[in-house]
């Protein structure tokens, strides 16, 4: 691990419930690269927003006990070695009754996180907020990339099931794969708008009801580009900020949650730092929802 320029929410050390790590990696980016700068931008934004939640409005991040351990020492251009390093860090930090929160970086990093956490906790069910399935068998000749991450996770057995919220863009082969698998389910962005966030969250909870553990992965392109201009792979027709925070709060208020990430922020395309701020608030909301759920009896 290497020391980061900023710490999440400006917090320093101590005993805590949540470990935060950054993974500044973007070597398989296929459209707008620069996600390696995401962890610094999201941390900087997190230190300059108020510490209470949007849904969890009377809970404060400084009361949780957040320990920011800095960044994984990635190897730019070498996805396999980088994933191996991420896996080792996640394996070391997982299984201690703490939540692992990661800031990317491209979405490929989630595979390393799942590998490490699964080695300690067993394969979690994964809930993904994303415009894309990321279920391709290969993309641009690569088996390991941001577009293949959940295909590999399912094949390797480090994800038990995968549920998507907000998906709206796919390759025909991905859709065929998703339809053919009883381990994959989804609510499209249009369905989310028509039926509402509460129904979508209930659908996700039902699909993962028998899972021992849950992992939440937030690709910032879940948001419409109007709200996240700095998403690396923007896709029109996405969710609002309110949808994002409501969905994250509903999904993270679960004692089974073992990990969460926010990925695909490309700061150089970000107007007014809107995307970094949205990503920071989403991760803050996830941490506060988890903390609040842990405080409640039963």
HELIX and SHEET records of a PDB file:
HELIX    1   1 UNK A    8  UNK A   10  5                                   3    
HELIX    2   2 UNK A   35  UNK A   37  5                                   3    
HELIX    3   3 UNK A   38  UNK A   46  1                                   9    
HELIX    4   4 UNK A   61  UNK A   63  5                                   3    
HELIX    5   5 UNK A   79  UNK A   93  1                                  15    
HELIX    6   6 UNK A  109  UNK A  121  1                                  13    
HELIX    7   7 UNK A  149  UNK A  156  1                                   8    
HELIX    8   8 UNK A  172  UNK A  180  1                                   9    
HELIX    9   9 UNK A  189  UNK A  195  1                                   7    
HELIX   10  10 UNK A  197  UNK A  207  1                                  11    
HELIX   11  11 UNK A  220  UNK A  222  5                                   3    
HELIX   12  12 UNK A  241  UNK A  252  1                                  12    
HELIX   13  13 UNK A  267  UNK A  269  5                                   3    
HELIX   14  14 UNK A  271  UNK A  273  5                                   3    
HELIX   15  15 UNK A  274  UNK A  295  1                                  22    
SHEET    1   A 8 UNK A  66  UNK A  71  0                                        
SHEET    2   A 8 UNK A  18  UNK A  23  1                                        
SHEET    3   A 8 UNK A  99  UNK A 104  1                                        
SHEET    4   A 8 UNK A 257  UNK A 263  1                                        
SHEET    5   A 8 UNK A 214  UNK A 219  1                                        
SHEET    6   A 8 UNK A 124  UNK A 129  1                                        
SHEET    7   A 8 UNK A 159  UNK A 167  1                                        
SHEET    8   A 8 UNK A 184  UNK A 188  1                                        
END                                                                             
